[in-house]
Amino acid sequence: MKLQQLLIFMGIVAFASAPTVAQAVNPANLKINGVIGLRSTYAQVIKTLGKPASESKPTMEQCTGGYEKTADYTGAMFYFMNGPSRDGKTFEVESFIVNSPKWTVSGVKVGDAEAVVTRKYGRRFSAGKDPETGARTLTYEMGERRGPGQTTVTVKNGKVVKIASALMVC
């Protein structure tokens, strides 16, 4: 009887500790190096990543009636707007592009195989081709509640070459 109880207990422990199917990352919640994502503030980006290699001066944009600017890092670019922010003054990330293995985007980085992308981000994407390079693209749509917007992963020769995420603001 004790042996039977022990076997049942071991079976339960083995089942409970078995790996579970990974939940796909929401494309609206992707984080660069685990911290920076869409809607992060300019101050958060600077605090986390340091001074950018270059950045543009704020210029008026016609979409929301606010200002826009960009910050470029080696292998990453951020586009900021202040119009859609809660106070209308705080610059927030509205889009980013990563094209260097220096940056990890929610478990995926440039150079990873396409299988890593589908394992981390899920299989609910639209496949297409990049109009400039002809490379394969995997586009993950964001829901209306958080976005709308999309994340596009560009794959060439089976490897990730670019990850771009953007909110649609106009």
Secondary structure, DSSP 8 states (H G I E B T S, - for coil): -HHHHHHHHHHHHHHHHS--------GGG--BTTTB-TT-BHHHHHHHH-S-SEE---EE-TTTSSEEEEEEETTEEEEEESTTSSSS-S-EEEEEEE-STTSEETTEETT-BHHHHHHHH-S--EEEE-TTT--EEEEEE--TTT-SEEEEEEEETTEEEEEEEEE---
